Amino acid sequence: MDSPDLISTKDIPPQFLKSAFLAGHVPYKALSSDPRLSYQLYIPSEHINVNPADPEQNLPILPLVVVMHGTRRGSDTFNALVPWSHKHPCAILAPLFPTGLDGPNDIDSYKLLSSKTLRSDLALLSMLDEVSHRWPGISTKRIILVGFSGGGQFAHRFFYLYPERLHAVSVGAPGRVTKLDLGKDWPQGIRNVEEKFNRKVDFEKLRAVKDIQFVIGGDDNVVHGGDEFWKWLEKVKKKNGSNSNKEQLAPMRSGRLQTAKEVLGEWKSFGIEARFDVVPGVAHSAQGVVDAVLNFLEPIVKKMYEDGL
């Protein structure tokens, strides 16, 4: 829980929001429930309703787009959304899950949602709670979740567990995925989800999310690092005694384009419909597919803003 004296936009005259770093570029803040983690926001100041409970405030509630970073912790998608958000009113939240959380060589723990020292799913929910308190004019009950590469891994797994919290989701080029397979444990399948997360994968709720995008470059079909890299990595893990950890991500065995087609085929068999955008001539690049992501987001953000969702 955040401190009860946390400053909210309703406590500040609107002309001072930028000076108080509560509008425009909002700097990274440590997450109260886990200060190892942090998040930044961008909030277009001309569109923020500082206090929806005030009858004199007539601006709509801002939709929230959550941008989950990839393994390199880059910000291409966030940076593209910043100028876009002035024409298409929305707030943007960018969590940061640094490397080294589960040990000096850890780069993947956040993608799993649950690891040795981290529950990244609960961390995101805590971030949304903090945002809802500090910016009551931002919609946090149902969000738009966007992720590319490692962020795409997080996004589709969060979608499986929390479809009721998503108005829309864009899954970009994940290299390793979780199948809706009741014969395998997480993160390869979903057999032990209830035991692990105290939640069920609710297929009716998954089907109820109507705005789903899977986006990838047309040339994004090579195995990251090549087969020899993954063989070497498996040897290192075995030597370090970590190979027996069944909760690790499986090695990458196929290119992302092939993986995307397999996932979409499985989703379709369960009645989960998704838009599939393949960007010609683009390899593994968040910047290369960002226009397709913005094209997907535009009508969704517009409707949410107009409907006050």
C-alpha positions as CSV (number, residue, x, y, z in Angstrom):
1,M,0.0,0.0,0.0
2,D,1.1,3.5,-0.7
3,S,1.6,6.1,2.0
4,P,-1.7,7.8,3.0
5,D,0.0,11.2,2.4
6,L,0.7,10.4,-1.2
7,I,0.0,13.5,-3.3
8,S,-2.8,13.2,-5.8
9,T,-3.7,15.4,-8.7
10,K,-6.9,16.4,-6.9
11,D,-4.6,18.0,-4.3
12,I,-2.8,20.3,-6.7
13,P,-3.9,23.3,-8.8
14,P,-3.9,22.1,-12.4
15,Q,-1.4,24.8,-13.5
16,F,1.2,23.2,-11.1
17,L,0.9,19.6,-12.3
18,K,3.9,19.7,-14.6
19,S,6.0,21.5,-12.0
20,A,5.0,18.8,-9.5
21,F,6.0,16.1,-12.1
22,L,2.5,14.7,-12.2
23,A,1.8,15.5,-15.8
24,G,3.9,15.3,-19.0
25,H,6.9,13.0,-18.4
26,V,6.5,11.5,-14.9
27,P,9.8,10.2,-13.7
28,Y,10.4,6.7,-12.5
29,K,8.9,5.9,-9.1
30,A,9.8,3.0,-6.9
31,L,7.0,0.6,-6.4
32,S,5.9,0.7,-2.8
33,S,5.2,-3.0,-2.5
34,D,8.6,-3.9,-4.1
35,P,11.1,-1.0,-4.3
36,R,13.4,-3.1,-6.6
37,L,10.8,-2.3,-9.3
38,S,9.8,1.1,-10.7
39,Y,7.5,2.7,-13.3
40,Q,7.3,5.9,-15.3
41,L,4.3,7.5,-17.0
42,Y,3.5,10.0,-19.7
43,I,0.3,12.0,-19.2
44,P,-0.7,14.6,-21.8
45,S,-1.5,17.5,-19.5
46,E,-4.2,19.0,-21.7
47,H,-6.3,15.8,-21.4
48,I,-6.0,15.0,-17.7
49,N,-9.0,15.2,-15.4
50,V,-7.5,16.0,-12.1
51,N,-10.5,15.1,-10.0
52,P,-13.5,13.3,-11.7
53,A,-15.5,13.7,-8.5
54,D,-15.4,17.5,-9.0
55,P,-18.5,18.5,-11.1
56,E,-16.5,21.4,-12.5
57,Q,-14.1,18.9,-14.2
58,N,-15.6,18.0,-17.5
59,L,-12.7,16.1,-19.2
60,P,-13.2,12.4,-19.9
61,I,-11.3,9.7,-18.0
62,L,-8.0,8.9,-19.8
63,P,-7.5,5.3,-21.0
64,L,-4.3,3.7,-19.8
65,V,-1.9,2.0,-22.2
66,V,0.7,-0.2,-20.3
67,V,3.9,-0.8,-22.3
68,M,5.9,-3.8,-21.1
69,H,9.5,-3.7,-22.1
70,G,11.5,-6.5,-23.7
71,T,14.6,-8.2,-22.6
72,R,16.8,-5.2,-23.5
73,R,14.6,-2.9,-21.4
74,G,14.2,-0.6,-24.4
75,S,11.6,2.1,-24.8
76,D,10.9,2.4,-28.5
77,T,7.1,1.8,-28.1
78,F,6.8,4.1,-25.1
79,N,8.7,6.9,-27.0
80,A,6.4,6.5,-30.1
81,L,3.3,6.7,-27.9
82,V,4.3,10.0,-26.2
83,P,3.6,12.4,-29.1
84,W,0.7,10.1,-30.3
85,S,-1.1,10.5,-26.9
86,H,-1.7,14.2,-27.5
87,K,-3.8,13.5,-30.6
88,H,-5.3,10.2,-29.2
89,P,-5.8,11.0,-25.6
90,C,-4.4,8.3,-23.3
91,A,-1.9,7.9,-20.4
92,I,1.1,5.6,-20.8
93,L,2.6,3.5,-18.1
94,A,6.0,1.8,-18.5
95,P,7.0,-0.6,-15.7
96,L,10.7,-1.4,-15.3
97,F,11.7,-4.9,-14.1
98,P,15.5,-4.7,-13.9
99,T,17.8,-7.6,-14.6
100,G,19.4,-9.5,-11.7
101,L,16.2,-9.8,-9.5
102,D,16.6,-13.6,-9.1
103,G,20.4,-13.6,-9.2
104,P,23.2,-11.9,-11.0
105,N,22.5,-13.6,-14.4
106,D,18.7,-13.2,-14.3
107,I,17.2,-11.4,-17.3
108,D,13.9,-13.3,-17.7
109,S,12.1,-13.5,-14.3
110,Y,9.5,-10.8,-15.0
111,K,8.3,-12.7,-18.2
112,L,7.2,-15.7,-16.1
113,L,4.8,-13.7,-13.8
114,S,6.0,-15.9,-10.9
115,S,9.6,-16.7,-10.1
116,K,11.9,-17.3,-7.1
117,T,11.7,-13.7,-5.7
118,L,9.2,-12.0,-8.0
119,R,5.5,-11.9,-8.8
120,S,5.5,-9.6,-11.7
121,D,1.7,-10.0,-12.2
122,L,1.0,-8.7,-8.7
123,A,3.6,-6.0,-9.2
124,L,1.7,-4.6,-12.2
125,L,-1.6,-4.7,-10.3
126,S,0.1,-2.8,-7.5
127,M,1.3,-0.2,-10.0
128,L,-2.2,0.2,-11.2
129,D,-3.5,0.7,-7.6
130,E,-0.9,3.4,-7.1
131,V,-1.8,5.1,-10.3
132,S,-5.5,5.0,-9.5
133,H,-4.8,6.8,-6.2
134,R,-2.5,9.4,-7.5
135,W,-4.3,10.1,-10.9
136,P,-8.0,9.4,-10.3
137,G,-8.6,10.7,-13.8
138,I,-6.9,7.7,-15.4
139,S,-8.8,4.5,-16.0
140,T,-7.0,1.5,-14.3
141,K,-9.7,-1.1,-13.9
142,R,-9.3,-2.3,-17.5
143,I,-6.2,-1.4,-19.4
144,I,-4.6,-1.8,-22.8
145,L,-1.5,-4.0,-22.5
146,V,1.3,-3.8,-25.1
147,G,4.5,-5.8,-25.2
148,F,7.1,-6.7,-27.7
149,S,9.6,-9.6,-27.5
150,G,10.1,-10.3,-23.8
151,G,7.2,-7.8,-23.3
152,G,5.1,-10.0,-25.6
153,Q,5.9,-13.0,-23.4
154,F,4.6,-11.1,-20.3
155,A,1.6,-9.7,-22.2
156,H,0.2,-13.1,-23.4
157,R,0.7,-14.7,-20.0
158,F,-0.9,-11.8,-18.2
159,F,-3.8,-12.1,-20.7
160,Y,-4.2,-15.8,-19.7
161,L,-4.5,-15.0,-16.0
162,Y,-6.3,-11.6,-16.0
163,P,-8.4,-11.2,-19.1
164,E,-11.0,-9.3,-17.0
165,R,-8.4,-6.5,-16.4
166,L,-7.7,-6.1,-20.2
167,H,-9.7,-4.0,-22.6
168,A,-7.2,-4.9,-25.3
169,V,-3.8,-6.6,-25.6
170,S,-1.1,-6.4,-28.3
171,V,1.3,-9.3,-28.2
172,G,4.5,-8.5,-30.2
173,A,6.9,-11.3,-31.4
174,P,7.5,-13.4,-28.2
175,G,10.3,-15.9,-28.7
176,R,9.1,-18.4,-26.1
177,V,5.4,-18.8,-25.3
178,T,3.0,-20.6,-22.9
179,K,0.5,-22.9,-24.6
180,L,-3.0,-23.4,-23.3
181,D,-1.9,-27.0,-22.6
182,L,-3.4,-28.8,-19.6
183,G,-0.7,-31.5,-19.9
184,K,2.2,-29.2,-19.1
185,D,3.1,-27.1,-16.1
186,W,3.7,-23.3,-16.2
187,P,5.4,-21.7,-18.1
188,Q,5.2,-24.3,-20.9
189,G,1.5,-25.0,-20.2
190,I,-1.3,-24.2,-17.8
191,R,-1.8,-27.4,-15.9
192,N,-0.7,-26.0,-12.5
193,V,-1.9,-22.4,-12.8
194,E,-4.5,-22.7,-10.0
195,E,-1.8,-24.1,-7.6
196,K,0.8,-21.6,-8.7
197,F,-1.3,-18.4,-8.9
198,N,-4.5,-19.2,-7.0
199,R,-6.4,-18.4,-10.3
200,K,-7.9,-20.4,-13.1
201,V,-7.5,-19.8,-16.8
202,D,-11.1,-18.8,-17.7
203,F,-11.7,-19.5,-21.4
204,E,-15.0,-17.6,-21.4
205,K,-13.2,-14.5,-20.1
206,L,-10.4,-15.0,-22.7
207,R,-12.9,-15.1,-25.5
208,A,-14.6,-12.0,-24.1
209,V,-11.5,-9.9,-24.9
210,K,-12.4,-8.8,-28.4
211,D,-9.4,-6.6,-29.2
212,I,-6.4,-8.8,-29.4
213,Q,-3.4,-8.2,-31.7
214,F,-0.5,-10.5,-32.5
215,V,2.1,-8.4,-34.4
216,I,5.5,-9.5,-35.9
217,G,7.9,-8.6,-38.6
218,G,7.8,-10.7,-41.8
219,D,11.5,-11.5,-41.5
220,D,11.4,-12.3,-37.8
221,N,11.8,-16.1,-38.2
222,V,15.3,-16.9,-37.0
223,V,16.2,-18.5,-33.7
224,H,17.8,-15.9,-31.4
225,G,21.5,-16.8,-31.1
226,G,21.2,-19.9,-33.2
227,D,20.9,-23.5,-32.1
228,E,24.5,-23.6,-30.8
229,F,23.7,-20.7,-28.4
230,W,20.8,-22.6,-26.8
231,K,22.9,-25.8,-26.5
232,W,25.6,-23.9,-24.8
233,L,23.1,-22.2,-22.5
234,E,21.6,-25.6,-21.5
235,K,25.1,-26.9,-20.5
236,V,25.7,-23.8,-18.4
237,K,22.4,-24.2,-16.6
238,K,23.1,-27.9,-16.0
239,K,26.6,-27.1,-14.7
240,N,25.1,-24.5,-12.3
241,G,22.5,-26.8,-11.1
242,S,19.6,-24.8,-12.5
243,N,18.7,-27.2,-15.2
244,S,16.4,-29.1,-12.9
245,N,14.2,-26.0,-12.3
246,K,11.0,-27.0,-14.2
247,E,9.7,-23.4,-13.9
248,Q,12.3,-22.0,-16.3
249,L,11.5,-21.0,-19.9
250,A,12.2,-23.7,-22.5
251,P,14.9,-23.1,-25.0
252,M,13.9,-21.2,-28.2
253,R,13.5,-23.9,-30.9
254,S,11.8,-22.1,-33.8
255,G,11.6,-18.6,-35.3
256,R,9.1,-16.1,-33.9
257,L,6.9,-16.0,-37.0
258,Q,6.4,-19.8,-36.9
259,T,5.7,-19.6,-33.1
260,A,3.1,-16.9,-33.7
261,K,1.3,-19.0,-36.2
262,E,1.2,-21.9,-33.9
263,V,-0.1,-19.8,-31.0
264,L,-2.8,-18.2,-33.1
265,G,-3.9,-21.6,-34.4
266,E,-4.2,-22.9,-30.8
267,W,-6.1,-19.7,-29.8
268,K,-8.5,-20.1,-32.7
269,S,-9.3,-23.7,-31.6
270,F,-10.4,-22.3,-28.3
271,G,-12.5,-19.6,-29.9
272,I,-10.0,-16.8,-29.1
273,E,-9.9,-14.5,-32.1
274,A,-6.9,-12.2,-32.7
275,R,-5.9,-9.8,-35.4
276,F,-2.6,-10.9,-37.0
277,D,-0.3,-8.2,-38.3
278,V,2.8,-9.3,-40.2
279,V,4.9,-6.3,-41.2
280,P,6.8,-7.0,-44.5
281,G,10.6,-6.5,-44.6
282,V,10.9,-6.2,-40.8
283,A,13.0,-8.5,-38.6
284,H,12.9,-8.5,-34.8
285,S,12.3,-4.8,-34.2
286,A,9.8,-3.0,-31.9
287,Q,10.4,0.2,-33.8
288,G,9.7,-1.7,-37.1
289,V,6.2,-2.8,-36.0
290,V,5.2,0.2,-34.0
291,D,3.1,1.8,-36.7
292,A,1.0,-1.5,-36.8
293,V,0.6,-1.3,-33.1
294,L,-0.5,2.4,-33.2
295,N,-3.0,1.5,-36.0
296,F,-4.4,-1.2,-33.8
297,L,-4.6,1.1,-30.8
298,E,-6.2,4.1,-32.4
299,P,-9.9,3.1,-32.7
300,I,-9.7,1.3,-29.3
301,V,-8.3,4.4,-27.4
302,K,-10.8,6.7,-29.2
303,K,-13.8,4.6,-28.2
304,M,-12.6,4.2,-24.6
305,Y,-12.0,7.9,-24.3
306,E,-15.4,8.8,-25.8
307,D,-17.2,6.2,-23.7
308,G,-15.3,7.1,-20.5
309,L,-14.2,3.5,-20.0
